[in-house]
Amino acid sequence: MASTTERENAGSREALAVAEVTLSGPNRDHFTPTFTLTRPPPSNYELGLPRHSGPSSQRGPDTEAEAAYPQALDMDLGAITTRSAFHAKPHGLTLQYGTAGFRTKAENLDHIMFRMGLLAVLRSKQTKSTIGVMVTASHNPEEENGVKLIDPLGEMLAPSWEEHATRLADAEEQDMQRVLIDISEKEAVDLQQDAFIVIGRDTRPSSEKLSQSVIDGVTVIGGQFHDYGFFKKTPLHYMVYCRNTGGQYGKATIEGYYQKLSKAFVELTRQASCSGDGYRSLKVDCANGIGALKLREMEHYFSQGLSVQLFNDGTTGKLNHLCGADFVKSNQQPPQGMEMKSNERCCSFDGDADRIVYYYYDTDGHFHLIDGDKMATLISGFLKELLSEIGESLNIGVVQTAYANGSSTRYLEEVMKVPVSCTQTGVKHLHHKAQEFDIGVYFEANGHGTVLFSKAVEMKIKELAEELEEKKRKAAKILENIIDLFNQAAGDAISDMLAIEAILALKGLTVQQWDAIYTDLPNRQLKVKVADRRVISTTDAERQAVTPPGLQEAINDLVKKYQLSRAFVRPSGTEDVVRVYAEADSQESADHLAHEVSLAVFQLAGGTGERP
């Protein structure tokens, strides 16, 4: 029998959705009601009726799958099949669940969303925990969308369940029941267990309809849910973490998220000296995404410590178009729609506000980008100083990818004496590696990252903040607030912004002084089209090519021609292209090296189209 909450969830789907259309926020004029579509009949779960009209011992199976797998009687496969017909999969379409979940054109995602609703319920039942589903495509163009599932502690979906997600998404209609049963069997899912799913979406025009498809999948298989509507991805990670730790990590509401971060930030800025930038103000490019809506809701909590001026806030302009962190990083120029004066500190979020980059114009009008590498350097250096002040020698490390600028790695290892680990590209790899340290700082060069503190470290710092003599106690108290300020569930642009602003204030640093910590080596990134990207395989965190034969040797010979140089190649995860990265002591040398490596890839890895 379905619970009262379950029936309320199911019965109020349309009412909730219609109410949400009236919410104010970015791109609000672009939303169109999607509830005039013919909806499938409600399942017995949604109506609060028994799974079958009589005891299962008095009836036979409804489907072939139920006949072959008696445990499938705990899933209403008939209702799932009926509902799935309203979210039909285009025949032959295949997609793969990766670090970013599923991403593609929005019109190809309806069946994916429905099936991820189903999978989220199975994962919730298996873990006996709340699971998150976020409808977003981050920095991708507005016409695209995507979905990713959030595991119990706010982390990325477990790798084995990524495989289940891909298999379920790619199954043809006639095979979907069997795949669901196979997943349930392989993962020993207790189908009688309750399931609870939290759902959020970004501001794309397609997100509302697609989130309703997720809800269809959740409810038809008996899951309960809470739909947060417009939501940043990272607070949803936070909500999942809070719900599954009984509130120990924080209060599982959006106000709880705002208050936790803001309280820590205000406490830190109160301790800052008046040196550095003086009155603190910051220009923020919100990429016409969800970050503008959430910053407006949140800014009154932290306004006494920081004044923010928002640009590309969604009132005009398209999501991520000529703005946002990815645009600024890739084009090495400020976003459209932002007026900048020399030496003004500015930053950009991406569309769902999990990436952030800083930048400024110097007095000569030159543009300076401060990316994830310099953020990791600033943060890890500050944390090391605090640990030294309180007399604690903890294992602190920085995690990077092959895309990290060589100057940052050398500065961290040789000047700051902080160990650096390198992992494959993808936040899930960095997050996992960072967990090996007492304090793990991880940022991709694109500005996606955070800081992780072990539970033992958190407890020890709390104790020291109460026990140490005054000077050391002050440093421990700062560290305690820094721990609260970082969103340890996932990379979070708002959390990272507040942490960086607090550190700059406490250290009395201007944006120019921060930028001058070290000088980036000039670099160049290129793409080479190939017939099949799978001919490229790599090792050593993607820094060495294993196949095709002779490619790595060719790269090694080319690198020897230039000073302070390195280069690597890696296959794209989504298209038949090979990505080339090169850096050297001058921009001219970096450009030449990148071009020569691209030619080697074209010749040895089956390049197609025009030669580089």
FENRAMO-V407906 format. One record per pair of residues at least 6 apart in sequence whose C-alpha atoms are under 8 Angstrom apart, sorted by the first residue. I is the first residue (numbers start at 1). J is the second residue. Records with the same first field share a line. If there is no record, write none. Layout:
I->J / J
//
This chain:
1->45 / 48 / 49 / 50 / 51
2->45 / 46 / 47 / 48 / 49 / 50 / 222
3->48
4->48
5->224
6->45 / 46 / 48 / 219 / 222 / 223 / 224 / 225
7->45 / 46 / 47 / 48
9->224 / 225 / 226
10->46 / 47 / 219
11->46 / 47
14->35
17->208
18->33
20->229
21->28 / 31 / 32 / 33
25->293 / 314 / 315
26->203 / 288 / 289 / 290 / 292 / 293 / 313 / 314 / 315
27->203 / 204 / 205 / 288 / 314 / 315 / 316
28->315
30->205
31->205
32->205
34->208 / 209
39->86
40->82 / 83 / 86
41->83
42->220
43->79 / 220
44->50 / 51 / 52
45->51 / 219 / 220 / 221 / 222
46->219 / 220 / 222
51->74 / 76
56->73
60->67
61->67 / 70 / 73
62->77 / 78
63->77 / 78
65->72 / 177 / 178
66->72 / 73 / 77
69->181
72->181
74->191 / 192
75->191 / 221
76->220 / 221
77->177
79->220
80->217 / 220 / 221
81->177
83->216 / 220
84->111 / 114 / 173
87->110 / 111 / 114 / 213
88->110 / 111 / 173
89->110 / 111 / 112 / 172 / 173
90->108
91->172
92->172
93->170
94->169 / 170
95->102 / 166 / 169 / 170
96->102 / 166
97->162 / 163 / 165 / 166
98->162
99->156 / 426 / 427 / 428
100->137 / 147 / 148
101->146 / 147 / 148 / 149
102->146 / 147 / 148
103->137 / 144 / 145 / 146 / 147
104->144 / 145 / 146
105->143 / 144 / 145
106->143 / 144 / 145 / 146 / 206
109->145 / 146 / 210
110->210 / 213
111->169 / 213
112->169
113->147 / 210 / 211 / 213 / 214 / 217
114->213 / 214 / 215 / 216 / 217 / 218
115->168 / 169 / 214 / 217
116->133 / 149 / 165 / 169 / 214 / 217
117->133 / 213 / 214 / 215 / 216 / 217 / 218
118->214 / 217 / 218 / 220 / 221
119->165
120->131 / 132 / 133 / 149 / 197 / 218
121->131 / 195 / 196 / 197 / 218 / 221 / 222 / 223
122->184 / 189 / 191 / 195
123->131 / 189
124->130 / 131 / 194 / 195 / 196 / 197
125->189 / 190 / 191 / 193 / 194 / 195
126->187 / 188 / 189 / 190 / 193
127->152
128->193 / 194 / 195
129->152 / 195 / 196 / 244
130->151 / 152 / 195 / 196 / 197 / 198 / 240 / 243 / 244
131->149 / 150 / 151 / 152 / 196 / 197 / 198 / 240
132->149 / 150 / 151 / 197 / 198 / 199 / 236 / 237 / 240
133->147 / 148 / 149 / 150 / 197 / 198 / 199 / 200
134->147 / 148 / 149 / 150 / 199 / 200 / 201 / 233 / 236
135->145 / 146 / 147 / 148 / 199 / 200 / 201 / 202 / 207 / 210 / 211
136->145 / 146 / 147 / 148 / 201 / 202 / 204 / 207 / 233 / 352
137->144 / 145 / 146 / 147 / 351 / 352
138->350 / 351 / 352 / 353 / 354
139->320 / 324 / 325 / 326 / 350 / 351 / 352
140->320 / 351
141->319 / 320 / 321
142->204 / 205 / 318 / 319 / 320 / 321
143->204 / 206
145->204 / 206 / 207
148->157
149->156 / 157
150->156 / 157 / 237 / 240
151->157 / 158 / 240
152->240 / 241 / 244
153->237 / 240 / 241 / 244 / 245 / 489
154->236 / 237 / 238 / 239 / 240 / 241 / 489 / 490
155->237 / 428 / 489 / 490
156->428
164->183
167->179
168->176 / 179 / 180
171->179
184->190 / 191
194->223 / 224
195->222 / 223 / 224
196->223 / 224 / 225 / 226
197->218 / 223 / 224 / 225 / 226
198->225 / 226 / 227 / 228 / 236 / 240
199->211 / 225 / 226 / 227 / 228 / 229 / 236
200->211 / 227 / 228 / 229 / 230 / 231 / 232 / 233 / 236
201->207 / 208 / 211 / 228 / 229 / 230 / 231 / 232 / 233
202->230 / 231 / 232 / 233 / 289 / 290 / 352
203->230 / 289 / 290
204->319
208->229
215->225
218->224 / 225
230->290
231->290 / 294
232->290 / 291 / 294 / 352 / 353 / 354
233->352 / 353 / 354
234->353 / 354 / 487 / 489 / 490 / 491 / 492
235->254 / 257 / 492
237->489 / 490
238->252 / 257 / 487 / 489 / 490
239->251 / 252 / 253 / 254
240->252
241->249 / 489
242->248 / 249 / 250 / 251 / 252
243->252
250->256 / 257 / 260
251->257
258->298 / 301
259->301
260->484 / 485
261->484 / 485 / 486 / 495 / 498
262->301 / 302 / 485
263->301 / 302
264->481 / 482 / 484 / 485
265->302 / 305 / 481 / 482 / 485 / 498 / 499 / 502
266->302 / 304 / 305
267->481
268->478 / 481 / 482 / 502 / 506
269->305 / 502 / 505 / 506
270->305
271->506
272->502 / 505 / 506 / 507 / 508
273->505 / 506 / 508
274->508
275->505 / 508 / 509
276->504 / 505 / 507 / 508 / 509 / 510
277->505 / 508 / 509 / 510
279->306
280->305 / 306 / 307
281->306 / 307 / 308 / 309 / 345
282->306 / 307 / 308 / 309 / 344 / 345 / 346 / 347
283->308 / 309 / 310 / 311 / 344 / 345 / 346 / 347
284->308 / 309 / 310 / 311 / 346 / 347 / 348 / 349
285->310 / 311 / 312 / 313 / 323 / 324 / 335 / 338 / 346 / 347 / 348 / 349
286->292 / 310 / 311 / 312 / 313 / 314 / 324 / 348 / 349 / 350 / 351 / 353
287->311 / 312 / 313 / 314 / 319 / 320 / 321 / 323 / 324 / 325 / 348 / 349 / 350 / 351
288->312 / 313 / 314 / 315 / 316 / 317 / 318 / 319 / 320 / 323 / 324 / 351
289->313 / 314 / 319 / 320 / 350 / 351 / 352 / 353
290->351 / 352 / 353
291->313 / 349 / 351 / 352 / 353 / 494
292->310 / 313 / 314
293->313
295->494
299->308
311->337 / 338
312->323 / 337 / 338
319->351
320->327 / 350 / 351
321->327
322->335 / 336
323->334 / 335 / 336 / 348
324->335 / 348 / 349 / 350 / 351
325->347 / 348 / 349 / 350 / 355 / 356 / 357 / 446 / 447
326->350 / 446
327->333 / 335
328->334 / 335 / 348 / 357
329->357 / 369 / 371 / 446
332->367 / 368 / 369
333->367
334->359 / 367
340->360 / 361
341->361
342->360 / 361 / 362 / 363 / 365
343->360 / 361 / 362 / 363 / 511 / 512
344->360 / 361
345->358 / 359 / 360 / 511
346->358 / 359 / 360
347->356 / 357 / 358 / 359
348->356 / 357 / 358
349->355 / 356 / 357 / 493
350->356
353->492 / 493 / 494
354->448 / 491 / 492 / 493 / 494
355->446 / 447 / 448 / 449 / 491 / 492 / 493
356->371 / 372 / 446 / 447 / 448 / 493 / 496 / 497
357->369 / 370 / 371 / 372 / 446 / 447
358->369 / 370 / 371
359->367 / 368 / 369 / 370
360->367 / 368 / 369 / 511
361->367 / 368
362->368
370->515
371->445 / 446 / 447
372->443 / 444 / 445 / 446 / 447 / 448 / 449
373->400 / 404 / 405 / 408 / 443 / 444 / 445 / 447
374->408 / 515
375->443 / 447 / 500
376->398 / 441 / 442 / 443
377->408 / 412
378->514
379->441 / 500 / 503
380->396 / 397 / 398 / 441
381->416
382->503
383->479
384->396
386->475 / 476 / 479
387->393 / 394 / 475
389->472 / 475
390->472 / 473 / 475 / 476
394->438 / 439
395->437 / 438 / 439
396->418 / 419 / 437 / 438 / 439 / 440 / 441
397->418 / 419 / 420 / 421 / 434 / 437 / 439 / 440 / 441
398->418 / 419 / 420 / 421 / 434 / 440 / 441 / 442
399->420 / 421 / 422 / 423 / 430 / 433 / 434 / 440 / 441 / 442 / 443
400->420 / 421 / 422 / 423 / 430 / 442 / 443 / 444 / 445
401->422 / 423 / 424 / 425 / 430 / 444 / 445 / 541
402->422 / 423 / 424 / 425 / 541 / 542 / 543 / 568
403->444 / 445 / 581
404->444 / 445
405->445 / 520 / 521 / 583
406->520 / 521 / 583
407->518 / 519 / 520 / 521
408->518 / 520
409->420
411->518
412->418 / 419 / 420
413->419 / 420
421->433
422->541
423->429 / 430 / 433 / 541 / 542
424->430 / 541 / 542
425->541 / 542
427->444 / 448 / 449
430->442 / 443
431->442
434->440 / 441 / 442 / 452
435->452 / 453 / 454
437->453 / 454
438->452 / 453 / 454 / 457
439->451 / 452 / 453 / 454 / 457
440->451 / 452 / 453
441->449 / 450 / 451 / 452
442->449 / 450 / 451
443->449 / 450
448->491 / 492 / 493
449->490 / 491 / 492
450->486 / 487 / 488 / 490 / 491 / 492 / 496
451->486 / 487 / 488
452->488
453->483 / 488
458->480 / 483
461->476 / 477 / 479 / 480
462->476 / 477 / 480
464->473 / 476
465->473 / 474 / 475 / 476 / 477 / 480
466->473
467->473
482->499
485->495 / 498 / 499
486->495 / 496 / 499
487->495
504->510
521->583 / 584 / 585 / 586
522->583 / 584 / 585 / 586 / 587 / 590
523->581 / 582 / 583 / 584 / 587 / 590 / 591
524->581 / 582 / 583 / 587 / 590 / 591 / 594
525->579 / 580 / 581 / 582 / 594
526->579 / 580 / 581 / 594 / 595 / 598
527->577 / 578 / 579 / 580 / 598
528->577 / 578 / 579 / 580 / 598 / 601 / 602 / 607 / 612
529->576 / 577 / 578 / 602 / 607 / 608 / 609
530->576 / 577 / 578 / 602 / 605 / 606 / 607 / 608
531->576 / 606 / 607 / 608
532->576 / 577 / 606
533->571 / 572 / 575 / 576 / 577 / 578
534->571
535->547 / 548 / 605
536->545 / 546 / 547 / 548 / 570 / 571 / 578 / 605
537->545 / 546 / 547 / 548 / 570 / 571
538->544 / 545 / 546 / 547 / 570
539->545 / 546
542->568 / 569 / 570
543->567 / 568 / 569
544->552 / 568 / 569
545->551 / 552 / 568 / 569 / 570
546->552
548->604 / 605
549->604
550->604
551->600 / 601 / 604
554->597 / 600
555->567 / 568 / 597 / 600
558->593 / 596 / 597
559->565 / 566 / 567 / 593
562->584 / 585 / 589 / 593
563->584 / 585
564->583 / 584 / 585
565->582 / 583 / 584 / 585 / 590
566->582 / 583 / 584
567->580 / 581 / 582 / 583 / 593 / 594 / 597
568->580 / 581 / 582
569->578 / 579 / 580 / 581
570->578 / 579 / 580
571->577 / 578 / 579
572->578 / 579
578->601
580->594 / 597 / 598
581->594
582->590 / 591 / 593 / 594
583->589 / 590 / 593 / 594
584->590
595->612
598->612
599->611 / 612
601->607
602->608 / 611 / 612
//
